[in-house]
């Protein structure tokens, strides 16, 4: 099976070097750029399956690189890497065409898990060994360790993603209103865009689907969301 092609756009050698070593050990073919200006040209000049993109580039904003890549027709996965904090930055990044978002410092194991998920989702090459997916994996949320499991596989989640899925799991089968989710996960005094909730729900849905989880998030139109057993587990 052909190895996935990864383009790393990161100017900080302290981050890029261990990241590249880890990706290469996993069997990926890695190329690195330390500026954003050449990224769009490189994406249009040959096969790239996954773009790992820093926002704080020295010559231009990484969000502009992301936006230009999508406008130029790049269909591979995009994971944004950034030291910027706050959920609004995450929403802005996703709105410009990114598929996922990791705040620095991040665990390399988590990045690898998200990269594999994106490659599976896009149908592009993967270095994972072929294995039969369990037909009915268990689903478990460990609130003490803040970890989510689907069978023996850990589901990589951001802090807000965990808070949302944990709250929904605590009342599985019940409808949680949008207002309650925002108030309890973000802040009861939050008056900003609710896109942050929709983006978080969207990422969680995709992660549950990617891991063949026996639960799904159902939208109750005009009210909120409900976590329930999926049809495959019925």
C-alpha positions as MATLAB code, in Angstrom:
seq = 'XXXXXXXXXXXXXXXXXXXXXXXXXXXXXXXXXXXXXXXXXXXXXXXXXXXXXXXXXXXXXXXXXXXXXXXXXXXXXXXXXXXXXXXXXXXXXXXXXXXXXXXXXXXXXXXXXXXXXXXXXXXXXXXXXXXXXXXXXXXXXXXXXXXXXXXXXXXXXXXXXXXXXXXXXXXXXXXXXXXXXXXXXXXXXXXXXXXXXXXXXXXXXXXXXXXXXXXXXXXXXXXXXXXXXXXXXX';
ca = [
       0.000    0.000    0.000;
       1.333    3.406   -0.973;
       2.438    5.583    1.950;
       0.497    8.792    2.664;
       2.176   12.060    1.650;
       2.257   14.664    4.427;
       3.206   18.325    4.065;
       4.266   20.027    7.306;
       4.198   23.841    7.226;
       5.900   24.865   10.477;
       8.685   27.400   11.059;
       9.713   26.253   14.558;
      12.435   23.587   14.310;
      11.766   22.451   17.888;
       8.268   21.406   16.860;
       8.909   20.363   13.256;
      11.869   18.033   13.910;
      10.228   15.610   16.388;
       6.980   15.779   14.432;
       8.701   14.745   11.199;
      10.645   11.953   12.930;
       7.447   10.567   14.429;
       5.547   10.685   11.136;
       8.396    9.013    9.245;
       8.620    6.234   11.863;
       4.913    5.599   11.264;
       5.573    5.143    7.542;
       4.495    8.534    6.186;
       6.411   10.378    3.470;
       7.018   13.855    4.903;
       7.972   17.172    3.335;
       8.440   20.382    5.298;
       8.118   24.079    4.497;
       8.901   26.846    7.004;
       6.956   29.554    5.163;
       3.365   29.817    4.035;
       4.036   31.439    0.674;
       5.122   28.240   -1.053;
       2.502   25.986    0.496;
      -0.310   26.653   -1.974;
       2.045   26.139   -4.908;
       3.311   22.869   -3.439;
      -0.227   21.608   -2.824;
      -1.084   22.245   -6.450;
       2.146   20.763   -7.771;
       1.853   17.171   -6.645;
       0.141   14.678   -4.409;
      -0.371   15.670   -0.775;
      -2.762   13.642    1.366;
      -2.489   15.606    4.609;
      -1.454   19.165    5.467;
      -0.225   19.950    8.992;
      -0.372   23.734    9.157;
       0.958   26.144   11.769;
      -0.992   29.396   12.130;
       1.888   31.517   13.407;
       4.029   31.549   10.274;
       6.600   34.334    9.812;
       5.425   35.497    6.381;
       1.636   35.100    6.462;
      -1.248   33.900    8.605;
      -1.820   30.164    8.430;
      -5.563   30.757    8.085;
      -4.876   32.487    4.772;
      -2.842   29.468    3.656;
      -5.742   27.197    4.609;
      -8.299   29.346    2.823;
      -6.209   29.613   -0.357;
      -5.581   25.863   -0.390;
      -9.293   25.086   -0.311;
     -10.092   27.774   -2.889;
      -7.481   26.228   -5.168;
      -9.210   22.859   -4.888;
      -7.044   21.018   -2.348;
      -9.097   18.046   -1.126;
      -6.689   16.477    1.357;
      -6.990   16.689    5.115;
      -5.912   19.834    6.965;
      -4.977   19.874   10.646;
      -4.153   23.270   12.125;
      -1.383   23.471   14.739;
      -1.305   26.640   16.799;
      -0.395   28.245   20.096;
      -3.494   30.439   19.897;
      -5.998   29.639   22.603;
      -9.758   29.893   22.730;
     -12.704   28.197   21.053;
     -13.336   31.121   18.684;
      -9.946   30.532   17.068;
     -10.948   26.911   16.572;
     -14.217   27.884   14.889;
     -12.490   30.410   12.622;
      -9.975   27.772   11.596;
     -12.672   25.229   10.803;
     -14.694   27.821    8.895;
     -11.712   28.467    6.595;
     -11.575   24.823    5.539;
      -9.561   23.030    8.208;
     -10.711   19.562    9.263;
      -9.242   19.561   12.751;
      -7.350   21.696   15.226;
      -4.618   20.987   17.805;
      -3.421   23.560   20.314;
       0.262   23.558   21.259;
       1.661   21.803   23.152;
       0.035   18.644   21.851;
       0.743   14.945   22.294;
       2.222   13.326   19.196;
       0.059   10.244   19.818;
      -3.057   12.410   19.607;
      -1.892   14.019   16.384;
      -1.226   10.604   14.855;
      -4.699    9.403   15.870;
      -6.331   12.423   14.246;
      -4.182   12.076   11.125;
      -5.221    8.434   10.716;
      -8.878    9.379   11.174;
      -8.656   12.067    8.483;
      -6.943    9.731    6.034;
      -9.593    7.066    6.606;
     -12.354    9.636    6.209;
     -10.979   10.973    2.933;
     -10.363    7.486    1.540;
      -6.705    8.286    0.992;
      -3.756    5.988    1.651;
      -3.195    4.741    5.171;
      -0.319    2.883    6.789;
      -2.545    1.137    9.296;
      -2.551   -2.652    9.058;
      -5.769   -4.143    7.764;
      -7.992   -5.398   10.531;
     -11.628   -6.256   10.941;
     -13.554   -3.592   12.788;
     -15.544   -4.865   15.755;
     -19.228   -5.021   14.939;
     -20.365   -3.838   18.358;
     -17.578   -2.057   20.229;
     -18.328   -0.744   23.679;
     -18.513    2.964   24.411;
     -17.172    4.370   27.668;
     -16.521    7.856   29.037;
     -14.037    8.010   31.944;
     -14.650   11.356   33.618;
     -11.803   11.052   36.113;
      -9.125   10.554   33.477;
     -11.067   12.597   30.872;
     -10.765    9.840   28.265;
     -13.266    8.323   25.847;
     -13.092    4.722   24.647;
     -14.733    2.883   21.768;
     -13.926   -0.741   22.427;
     -10.160   -0.918   22.961;
      -9.532    2.254   20.934;
      -9.233    5.609   22.642;
     -11.138    8.426   20.994;
      -8.946   11.544   20.796;
     -10.906   14.585   21.962;
     -10.205   18.211   22.706;
     -11.118   19.621   26.112;
     -14.442   21.030   24.896;
     -15.261   17.915   22.887;
     -14.792   15.807   26.015;
     -16.973   18.133   28.090;
     -19.776   17.923   25.517;
     -19.696   14.135   25.077;
     -19.372   13.558   28.834;
     -22.416   15.725   29.562;
     -24.443   14.015   26.856;
     -23.340   10.562   28.038;
     -24.378   11.364   31.618;
     -27.959   11.726   30.359;
     -27.843    9.359   27.403;
     -31.205    9.174   25.650;
     -32.326   12.587   26.927;
     -32.386   15.777   24.898;
     -29.911   18.445   26.008;
     -30.834   21.916   24.821;
     -28.342   24.063   22.966;
     -28.580   26.633   25.763;
     -27.684   24.089   28.431;
     -24.706   22.743   26.494;
     -23.343   26.246   25.929;
     -23.963   27.293   29.537;
     -22.348   24.228   31.098;
     -19.491   23.638   28.660;
     -18.623   27.215   27.827;
     -20.093   29.963   30.030;
     -23.600   30.979   31.029;
     -22.626   34.560   30.211;
     -21.445   33.650   26.700;
     -23.138   35.804   24.068;
     -20.954   34.978   21.076;
     -21.632   32.810   18.037;
     -23.163   29.374   18.617;
     -21.077   28.066   15.719;
     -18.588   26.791   18.296;
     -21.184   24.273   19.536;
     -22.128   23.170   16.021;
     -18.455   22.737   15.075;
     -17.793   20.684   18.214;
     -20.854   18.478   17.630;
     -19.800   17.989   14.007;
     -16.317   16.819   14.966;
     -17.666   14.464   17.613;
     -20.124   12.928   15.156;
     -17.364   12.252   12.666;
     -15.097   10.729   15.321;
     -17.867    8.421   16.539;
     -18.543    7.359   12.966;
     -14.838    6.833   12.190;
     -14.468    4.461   15.153;
     -17.712    2.552   14.501;
     -19.040    3.642   17.896;
     -22.342    2.102   19.017;
     -23.731    5.557   19.817;
     -24.615    8.592   17.720;
     -25.523   12.231   18.290;
     -29.016   13.003   17.054;
     -30.223   16.539   16.349;
     -33.622   17.445   17.771;
     -34.540   20.335   15.505;
     -35.199   23.590   17.310;
     -34.234   22.136   20.692;
     -30.803   20.534   20.945;
     -29.052   17.173   20.764;
     -29.406   13.648   22.118;
     -26.819   10.856   22.502;
     -28.391    7.475   21.783;
     -27.545    3.947   20.667;
     -26.953    3.786   16.935;
     -29.108    1.700   14.637;
     -26.256   -0.766   14.156;
     -26.287   -1.500   17.885;
     -30.052   -1.851   18.199;
];
